[in-house]
Amino acid sequence: MSRVQLALYRGPGTTLAHKAAHIITVGVLTVRELACCPWSHSEVVIDGRCYSASVRDGGVRWKDIDLTTGRWDVLDRPGVEPGEAYMRYRQREGLGYDWPGALAWGLPFLRQSPRRDYCFEICAHMLGLPAPHTWSALDLARGHR
């Protein structure tokens, strides 16, 4: 039976660049949320396949990822219909990565692009959440803001 899950990455990554990106993202989200945030990336998982937006992969994409490495927290999202989540992904598939949107968490004067997404944004969109660009990793983990 198909189910929807949310996978949250708690790194820190394997290369110096990935470690730095993880530390900066976690730091910015922790300050912005006024709560400790261990996650720097998110994926929506449907039938074992991961959907998100990634700088490394050029934007909104799907990917097979080993979520059993100990660096991921995987949460069930029982109220989300897999077919609807996938349909929402297909609406955004192939869009570029939204640097201004992602950086707006630390630089609020920046505005997100309506034709690009970052990881938390595409995940919120796939989960059917309102105003997807406003959701953080902590919000996604809690299932509410």
N, C-alpha and C positions, 0 to 999 in steps of 0.2 A: 504494500500500500504506500502510495506517495505521501510524503510529509515535507513540511517546510521547516528548516532550521536556520538559526543565525549563528555564524561562526565568528568569534572575536579573537584577533591575534594579540598575544601578549609577549611577542618577540623575545629578545631584542634584534633578531636578525643575524646573519652570518658574515656580512661584509661591513666594513667601516661605515660606508654610506647608509646601509640599512640600519645599523645600530644608531647612527646619528639621527636619522629620520624618525626612528621609533622614540628615542629619548625626547626629541623636540616635540613630536606630536603628543606624547603622553604628558609632557610638562605643560604645554599650552592648554590641553583639555582639562588637566587637573586644576590649573589656575582659573580657567574660565568657568568650570563647573563648581568650584569651591569644594571639591571632593576628589579623592584619589581615583584616578582613572588608569587602569593598567593596560588598556587596549589602544593600539594605534591603527588598526585596520579591521574591516568587517567584510563578510561574505554572506550571501544568502545561499543556502544549500537545498537543492531539490534533487532527490534521488541520487545523492552522492556527488553531484556536479555543483561547482561553486560559481556564483555570479556576483560580479562587483565591478568596480572601476579601479584601475591601477596605473600609476605612472609608468612602471616597467613594461606593462603590456599595451600601452598606448590609449588607455581610456576604458570605456565600458566593454566588458568581455565576459566569457565563461571560461572556466579552466578546471582541470582535474587537479586537486590539491590533497596531499596527505594530511588529514586533520588529526592524526594520531601521534604526532611528534611531541606532544606535551606543550606546545606553544599556542594551542588553540583552546578556547572555551566554546563549546557547542551547546546551544540552547534550543529546545523545541519551540516552535511557534504554532500551536495546535489550531488557532482560529484562522489561519491563513490558508486559503485554497491554493494548492500547487499550480493548477492551470491558470488562475488569475495572476499569481506572482510571475509566472513565466511570460504571460501576455504583456505584463507591465515591463518586464525586461526587454522583450522584443521591440517595444516602443522606443527604447533608448539604446539598444545594441549598436555598437560601432561609434557612438559619440566619443569625443575626445575627453581627456582628463581636465577637470575644472580646477586649475591652480588657484585663481582668485577666490573661488568658493571655499576651497580647503584652507587657504591661508586666512580667510576672514574670521576663523575661530580665534586667531591671535591678533589680527589687524581688522577690526570690525568696519573700517571705512571701505574695505574692498567689497565688491558685490559679486555674487555668483553668476555664472553664465546660464541662461535658460537652455542652451544647446550643448552643454557639457555637464559632466557629473563627477563627483568624488565618491569615495567608497561609502561613507555613511549616508550620503544623499541617495545613491542608487538603491541601497538596501532599504531605506525608509520608503522609497517609491515602490519597490517590489512588494513590501509588506503592506502597502495600501495606507500608509500614514500621511496625515495632512502636512503641508508645507515641508516636503522632504529635506530641503536644504537647511532646516533649522535643527535637525536631530543630531545628537552626539552619540558616541559609543555608549556612554552611560544611559542615555535615554533609550537607545535601542535595546540594551540589556534589560532594563527595567520594563520595557514595553509601554512606557508612557513618559511624559515630560512633567 
